[in-house]
Amino acid sequence: MVSDAGLLRAARRPYLLLFAANAVLLAGGVTAFVWLGPSWWQLLLAVFFAVVTTQLAFIGHDAGHRQIFAGRRANDVVGHLHGGLIGMSYGAWVTQHTAHHAHPNHADDDPDIDIPFLAFSPEQAATARGPVRWMIGHQAYLFLPLLFLEGWSLHVTAVRAVVRRRVRRPRLEAALLVAHAVGYLGAVFWVLDPLQAVAFVVVHQGLWGVYMGLAFAPNHKGMPVVPAGLRLGHLHKQVSTSRNVLGGRVLDLAMGGLNYQIEHHLFPRMPRPHLRRAQPVVQAFCAAHGLPYTRTGPLRSYAEVLRHLHAVGAPLRRPAGPPAT
């Protein structure tokens, strides 16, 4: 039914509108940045740029799934361009994200739940040692603050992947990362006073990380983790580990379509504008075949994530008992 309805075909026109809107926002932000000059009001623009940067990242995500154009090359051009604009490695991201889609929430194989300072299952929590043990015990409280580091983590991952040549086009990606660093930092420190420039970068990069984290976290965090060694069928593992987030078209835009996570995982090449139409079809199919279909509102989804993190960390908050005799 999804294929017959044409929902898997590339959606050029909606994406062209997104390209145009993002270009206007980016150009407007840069113009305002230069016009405003050295001023602490620039921190408000840093918030604005965090939103724009995330919207550009969503386009890169869609390009990586070949949702925009029918051919791989055109999607890769868009992906590399957007990766360069925000200082990410498109190739490294595609590699990691492909592994995630193949094994969502799998303890062995999903890189998205292999995070040093967080645990998503009791088994992961049990391996924590030293200061990490305390962090995981209190991870529900630390989760949001840690998201402030997500933007920096994406930059570090990009540089590491390029230096270690773990991308298909290391020279291209290196050139894009250097161009981004020179252009971004050069502009910020040229226009602003040094202290203002540092504050601008901290606010922009920190809030970008928060926005990215809040867009991606509800998708799988707090959903069942597939134990190490267990293998599930493709349909079951994609549906049972994913969560949809209810909302209207504003939420669709704000979350880059990731709020239709179940449909996205079942049909990763389905263009973002078509996910809303596919949702009732997929939900009805899951109901007819006895498959779980998790769908909740934004606030409840975040509450479920935090409750899960708190529960997983509970054993690590208890004082250690006396040594066995």
Secondary structure, 3 states (H helix, E strand, C coil): CCCCCCCCCCCHHHHHHHHHHHHHHHHHHHHHHHHHCCCCCHHHHHHHHHHHHHHHHHHHHHHHCCCCCCCHHHHHHHHHHHHHHHCCCHHHHHHHHHHHHHCCCECCCCHHHCCCCCCCCHHHHHCCCCHHHHHHHCHHHHHHHHHCCHHHHHHHHHHHHHHCCCCCCHHHHHHHHHHHHHHHHHHHHHHCCHHHHHHHHHHHHHHHHHHHHHHHHHHHCCCCCECCCCCCCHHHHHHHCCEEECCCHHHHHHCCCCCCHHHHHHCCCCCHHHHHHHHHHHHHHHHHCCCCCEEECHHHHHHHHHHHHHHHHHHHHCCCCCCCC
